[in-house]
Every structure is written in C-alpha cells, then in structure tokens.
C-alpha cells in the first residue's frame, strides 16, 4: 500500500503536487470510487485513471535494440540517451528505468532496461556469469592465435592487473568475429582486440543470456515478464 500521490508520481504520471489536481478533477478512482484524498494509502491494482489501470505498476523489464549514437548514461552532458526512445511517462518513473550494464555509444544491439535494481545487480554481477555474445568487425585479419589467448583466462587488458575471464572467440571471416564474454569490463571487446593489434570497426551485441534480438529493429523494444530471469528456465524468449 502506498500513498496515492506518491504512487502516481513514482509511475511518472505527474508530480506529487499535481496529483492533488488530478484527484480533484475526478479522473482517479480507487476500487471504483472517485478518489478524494491524495494521502490515502492504496493498492496500485485498485487504482484507475480515466477508467484505465495504472501503467506497469509492478515494474518494467524491456529488451531494447540499441541503435548506434545513443549512450546508456542518464547524464545529459554525455549526449542523447537510450531512455529518450521510451514513452515520456516511463522516463519520469522513480525508481528510474536504467540499463543492465552499458553498451558504448558506438555499439548497437541487445540491452536490457529495467527499474528493478536487484535484477540489475544480479545480471551484472560477474558471479552470475551471464554469457553475452558480440559480433565485431575489425581493421585487419585476425590471427588464429587469438582464440586460445582469449580462452586462456590469462589475457590482461591495458592498465589492468586482473586477467579477463576465459572468453570464446569464433573467427567467422578474416576481419569478422563473434566473441562471448561472461563479464562486462569497460570497452572490453574493443580492448581485447586491441591486445592483438586490431581496432574494432563495428560492434553489435547479439545475445544476452538466453535472449536474442530476433527481428527487433534498431530503436525498438519488447517487454519481458518481470520474472523472466527468476522463473524456471523455459528456453529463449
Ligand atoms: N565491449 C565494448 O568494447 N563495447 C561495448 O559496448 C560492449 C562491450
């Protein structure tokens, strides 16, 4: 049970002070009765606005096909961000909708967005070893020796001391590869290829755990059930 004004504000409908006007206008009902007290403690499932149930009162979990050119940071100084693709109401939610890990501005592909912070911690923790599959093109032919090097668990990135966890590299074409990582260090894919003297030209994340992009176009998202990662496995969604 939450205060009605707080509930509406947290779901991005309006500010707490605006909630007073909404309630005054008669647009809000609780269990079918017109609400008259913004301080009343209510259950989200009982609230209707203009007869409509509340917008995702229990939380959001989205699979986004991140396009190039957008950042995953909320810091506006860093440029246009992926959250600008979402409906305005979702952008005003509290807790905030945030990305599970980050993709660089120049990386496209699969990224999860959610307002469920325990899920963010769970999925980004190295302990959980969620495999993430990237497809990269590079500026020179890739040597076969990179495959055992990346798999060895001994590769140390520039300015780091801890070696990278073993990673699976599949060379698909002389200048194209698929790389599966179970961790997510800063610019990790680009820095791993840089140890072999190659510069990444294009980078896309194709899979995250059991999820793939399917036919989702860049800039589009689809919803996942909130319990997607906690319920019994049912295969890819
Ligand atoms: N590795 C990178 O270098 N960039 C990304 O965006 C993700 C992984």
Boltz pocket constraint, residues with backbone or C-beta under 6 A from the ligand:
constraints:
  - pocket:
      binder: B
      contacts: [[A, 102], [A, 103], [A, 104], [A, 105], [A, 107], [A, 185], [A, 186], [A, 187], [A, 188], [A, 189], [A, 190], [A, 191], [A, 203]]
      max_distance: 6.0
